[in-house]
Amino acid sequence: MLLDYSKVADALSSHAEDFVYVILILIAGLVIGKAVGKVIRTIIDKTGLLRIIKGTKSQESTRRTSFSLLNFIEAVVRWTIYLIAIGQAIEILGFEELTRAMGELVKFLPNVIIALVIVIFGFIAADKIVSALDDFLRESKLPNYTIITSSVRYSIYFIAIIMALAQLRISTQVLVVLAGVFSFFFVVIIAIGAREIATNLFAGLQIIWYRTIAVGDVIRVEDTEGVVDEIGIISTTVKTENGEYVIIPNSHIANYKVFKKLS
């Protein structure tokens, strides 16, 4: 069977205009995608959002893998525009199945973007909140406070991930059950930590109010002996003869015998 070149030529000529439109749409999508990506980068740079993201543990981890959140956001925006352009091109060519598939993908993209934004800002919020909490607890000289900061950090991570999965329409029933179990243990940990804080706090107020010890006193509590360097609400710092600083919870000073050398 001989190929009818005239019919092939007629078919190509009848779709020539469509091919031109397809090429123009793809070129326009490429140009607009790159341009919008650069605009997004500039906006993030100018608004100072990049400075907020920098310094967080999430940004530090991405930097170690030669990847930044800024590049990631820019890539998501660019590829969203690229996919829209490709979808329009497929529709013009009359591929109905592909057109429907691309349409569903484009409709789902906002959910993906929102999920990514939730995760990114959830991680940033966790880092900022934990940083502030860490400074507060360090100033309070609360011993073993890292369990509290870690619990807060991973609780925020977990909430952000659940919210992101909900945006992606992924069933979160199992995660919700796990969240319930996690929340129970978190409340128990916080309750234990709060009880320890309250005990040390009341003991500290008692020490300050009754002036049982003062800065400069030489005291011995159990196996620790030295000069009182600082009396805090939660703990007391003692400098030993070796020049070491020992932090003693105020509850220990209140509950154990304290030997004070009188000058």
C-alpha positions in Angstrom: 0.0 0.0 0.0 1.5 3.3 -1.1 1.5 6.2 1.3 -0.6 9.1 0.1 1.7 12.0 0.6 -0.9 14.5 -0.4 -3.2 13.3 2.4 -0.4 13.5 4.9 0.5 17.0 3.7 -3.2 18.0 4.0 -3.4 16.6 7.6 -0.2 18.4 8.6 -1.3 21.7 7.0 -4.7 21.5 8.7 -3.0 21.2 12.1 -0.2 23.6 11.3 -1.9 26.4 13.1 -2.4 24.2 16.1 1.3 23.4 16.2 2.2 27.1 16.0 -0.1 27.8 19.0 1.4 24.9 20.9 4.9 26.1 20.4 4.0 29.6 21.3 2.2 28.5 24.5 5.2 26.3 25.5 7.6 29.2 24.9 5.4 31.6 26.8 5.1 29.2 29.7 8.9 28.8 29.8 9.5 32.5 29.8 6.7 33.4 32.2 7.8 30.5 34.6 11.4 31.7 34.7 10.3 35.4 35.1 7.8 34.6 37.9 10.4 32.5 39.6 12.9 35.4 39.6 10.1 37.7 40.9 9.4 35.3 43.8 13.1 35.1 44.6 13.3 38.9 44.7 10.2 39.3 46.8 11.5 36.8 49.4 14.8 38.5 49.4 13.4 42.0 49.8 10.8 41.1 52.5 13.5 39.6 54.7 11.8 36.2 54.7 15.1 34.6 53.8 16.7 36.1 56.9 14.0 34.5 59.0 14.5 31.1 57.3 18.2 31.3 57.8 19.4 30.2 61.1 16.7 27.6 61.6 17.5 23.9 61.9 15.5 23.2 58.8 17.6 25.6 56.7 20.8 24.3 58.2 19.9 20.7 57.2 19.0 21.8 53.7 22.3 23.7 53.4 24.2 20.6 54.2 22.7 18.9 51.2 23.4 21.9 48.9 19.8 22.8 48.7 17.9 25.8 49.9 14.3 26.5 50.7 14.4 29.6 48.5 15.4 27.4 45.4 12.7 24.9 46.4 9.9 27.6 46.5 11.1 29.1 43.2 11.1 25.7 41.5 7.6 24.9 42.7 6.3 28.1 41.3 8.1 27.7 38.0 6.9 24.2 37.5 3.4 25.1 38.3 3.4 27.5 35.4 5.2 25.0 33.2 2.5 22.4 33.8 -0.3 24.8 33.1 1.3 25.7 29.8 1.8 22.0 28.9 -1.8 21.3 29.8 -3.0 24.0 27.5 -0.8 22.7 24.7 -2.1 19.1 25.1 -5.7 20.4 25.0 -5.0 22.2 21.7 -3.6 19.0 20.2 -6.9 17.2 21.2 -5.5 14.5 23.5 -8.5 14.3 25.7 -7.2 11.7 28.2 -4.0 13.6 28.7 -5.9 16.8 29.0 -8.1 15.5 31.8 -5.1 14.1 33.6 -3.2 17.4 33.3 -6.3 19.2 34.4 -6.5 17.1 37.6 -2.8 17.6 38.2 -3.0 21.3 37.9 -6.1 21.4 40.1 -4.2 19.4 42.8 -1.1 21.6 42.6 -2.4 24.3 45.0 -2.9 21.6 47.6 0.7 20.6 47.1 1.9 24.2 47.4 -0.2 24.8 50.5 1.1 21.6 52.1 4.7 22.6 51.4 4.1 26.1 52.8 2.6 24.6 56.0 5.6 22.3 56.5 8.1 25.0 55.8 6.5 27.6 58.2 5.8 24.8 60.7 9.5 24.0 60.9 10.4 27.7 61.1 7.9 28.3 63.8 9.1 25.3 65.8 12.7 26.6 65.6 11.8 30.1 66.6 9.5 29.0 69.5 12.0 26.4 70.8 14.9 29.0 70.5 13.0 31.5 72.7 11.9 28.7 75.2 15.5 27.4 75.3 16.8 30.9 76.2 14.2 31.3 78.9 14.9 27.9 80.5 18.6 28.4 80.3 18.3 31.7 82.1 16.2 29.9 84.7 19.0 27.4 85.1 16.5 24.5 85.1 18.3 21.2 85.0 17.5 18.7 82.3 15.2 21.1 80.4 16.1 19.7 76.9 13.4 17.1 77.2 10.8 20.0 77.3 12.3 21.8 74.3 12.5 18.6 72.3 8.9 17.7 73.1 7.7 21.1 72.0 9.8 21.0 68.8 8.5 17.6 67.7 5.0 18.4 68.7 5.0 21.4 66.3 6.6 19.3 63.6 3.9 16.6 64.0 1.1 19.1 63.8 2.5 20.7 60.7 2.9 17.3 59.0 -0.7 16.3 59.8 -2.0 19.6 58.4 0.1 19.1 55.3 -1.2 15.5 54.8 -4.7 16.7 55.2 -4.1 19.2 52.4 -2.9 16.4 50.2 -6.1 14.5 51.0 -4.2 11.6 52.5 -5.9 9.8 55.3 -4.6 11.0 58.7 -6.6 8.7 60.9 -3.6 6.6 61.9 -1.6 9.8 62.5 -4.4 11.2 64.6 -4.3 8.1 66.8 -0.5 8.4 67.1 -0.9 12.1 67.8 -3.3 11.2 70.7 -0.8 8.8 72.2 2.0 11.3 71.7 0.0 14.1 73.3 -0.7 11.9 76.3 3.0 11.2 76.9 3.7 14.9 76.2 1.3 16.0 78.8 2.8 13.6 81.3 6.3 14.8 80.5 5.2 18.5 80.9 3.4 17.7 84.1 6.5 16.0 85.5 8.6 19.0 84.4 6.1 21.5 85.7 6.1 19.8 89.1 9.9 19.9 89.2 9.9 23.6 88.2 7.2 24.4 90.8 9.2 22.6 93.6 12.4 24.4 92.7 10.5 27.7 92.4 8.9 27.6 95.8 12.2 26.5 97.3 14.0 29.4 95.6 11.4 31.9 96.9 11.9 30.4 100.4 15.7 30.8 100.2 15.4 34.4 99.0 12.7 35.4 101.5 14.3 33.9 104.6 17.8 34.5 103.4 19.0 31.2 104.6 22.1 31.6 102.3 23.5 34.5 100.5 26.0 35.2 97.7 29.5 34.8 99.1 28.6 32.2 101.8 30.6 29.0 102.0 28.2 26.1 102.1 28.2 22.3 101.7 25.2 20.5 100.3 25.7 16.7 100.3 29.1 16.2 98.5 29.3 19.7 97.0 31.2 22.4 98.9 32.0 25.9 97.7 31.2 29.6 97.6 27.6 30.7 96.6 28.1 32.5 93.3 24.5 33.1 92.4 21.0 32.4 93.8 18.3 32.0 91.2 14.6 31.3 91.4 15.1 27.7 90.2 18.7 26.9 91.1 21.7 28.1 93.0 25.3 28.2 91.6 28.2 27.2 93.8 31.9 27.7 92.9 34.1 24.9 94.3 37.7 25.1 95.4 38.7 23.7 92.0 37.1 26.6 90.2 34.2 24.5 89.0 30.7 25.9 88.9 28.0 23.5 90.2 24.3 24.2 89.7 22.2 22.9 92.5 18.4 22.8 92.3 16.9 24.9 95.0 14.7 21.9 96.1 18.0 20.1 97.1 19.0 23.1 99.3 15.5 23.1 100.9 15.3 19.4 101.5 18.8 18.5 102.4 21.0 19.7 105.3 23.0 22.7 104.3 26.3 23.4 106.2 27.3 27.0 106.2 30.7 28.2 107.4 30.5 31.4 109.3 33.3 33.9 108.7 
